[in-house]
Amino acid sequence: MITLTDLPQLNAVLNSIATIFLLAGYVFIRRKNIEAHMRMMWSAVVVSALFLISYLIFHYQVGSVGFDGTGWIRPVYFAILISHIILAIVNLPMILLTMYRAVRKDYQKHRKIARWTWPVWMYVSVTGVVVYVMMEISGSYDKLYHLP
């Protein structure tokens, strides 16, 4: 049974899996294996949707979790977090439009936006994991869960 305290780690795992699907999708399209590319990209969409659901449930229940890191790491963390949040917000409609164009078989327009969507999506997926690791290392989740 997954509990509320498991969700940050689950979110990092889902982001990691999405990253793997995105990389595989990129490799497959470069090799002109369109069917495998489509399977990987749809898998990335599903895993990212599961992440979003889990993320929203967690933050609805818990609210904002402060970062306890100090020193030079603090501005680094916030630079990564802020860019991650902004690009995640921007990327959602880009992903939807990119997938819509693929479904409609409008491959010329699909490729045009996918050139922007894919790298932003990769950045958001990777930095999601980085934010989790930084929060975990700093002990930011410890006080939230009243861990010793």
ChimeraX attribute file (.defattr): number of C-alpha atoms within 10 A of each C-alpha:
attribute: neighborCount
match mode: 1-to-1
recipient: residues
	/A:1	3
	/A:2	7
	/A:3	7
	/A:4	14
	/A:5	13
	/A:6	11
	/A:7	17
	/A:8	21
	/A:9	14
	/A:10	17
	/A:11	23
	/A:12	22
	/A:13	17
	/A:14	24
	/A:15	25
	/A:16	20
	/A:17	17
	/A:18	26
	/A:19	22
	/A:20	18
	/A:21	22
	/A:22	24
	/A:23	17
	/A:24	18
	/A:25	25
	/A:26	18
	/A:27	15
	/A:28	18
	/A:29	15
	/A:30	11
	/A:31	11
	/A:32	11
	/A:33	13
	/A:34	13
	/A:35	11
	/A:36	17
	/A:37	22
	/A:38	17
	/A:39	15
	/A:40	23
	/A:41	20
	/A:42	16
	/A:43	18
	/A:44	24
	/A:45	18
	/A:46	14
	/A:47	21
	/A:48	22
	/A:49	14
	/A:50	16
	/A:51	21
	/A:52	15
	/A:53	12
	/A:54	18
	/A:55	16
	/A:56	13
	/A:57	14
	/A:58	19
	/A:59	14
	/A:60	10
	/A:61	9
	/A:62	12
	/A:63	10
	/A:64	9
	/A:65	12
	/A:66	11
	/A:67	17
	/A:68	16
	/A:69	17
	/A:70	10
	/A:71	7
	/A:72	8
	/A:73	12
	/A:74	14
	/A:75	12
	/A:76	11
	/A:77	17
	/A:78	13
	/A:79	11
	/A:80	15
	/A:81	18
	/A:82	11
	/A:83	13
	/A:84	22
	/A:85	14
	/A:86	11
	/A:87	15
	/A:88	18
	/A:89	11
	/A:90	14
	/A:91	19
	/A:92	15
	/A:93	12
	/A:94	19
	/A:95	19
	/A:96	13
	/A:97	17
	/A:98	23
	/A:99	19
	/A:100	13
	/A:101	18
	/A:102	17
	/A:103	12
	/A:104	9
	/A:105	11
	/A:106	12
	/A:107	14
	/A:108	11
	/A:109	13
	/A:110	19
	/A:111	14
	/A:112	11
	/A:113	17
	/A:114	21
	/A:115	11
	/A:116	14
	/A:117	21
	/A:118	20
	/A:119	13
	/A:120	20
	/A:121	25
	/A:122	19
	/A:123	15
	/A:124	24
	/A:125	23
	/A:126	18
	/A:127	20
	/A:128	22
	/A:129	20
	/A:130	17
	/A:131	18
	/A:132	19
	/A:133	15
	/A:134	18
	/A:135	20
	/A:136	17
	/A:137	13
	/A:138	16
	/A:139	15
	/A:140	17
	/A:141	19
	/A:142	14
	/A:143	12
	/A:144	12
	/A:145	10
	/A:146	7
	/A:147	8
	/A:148	5
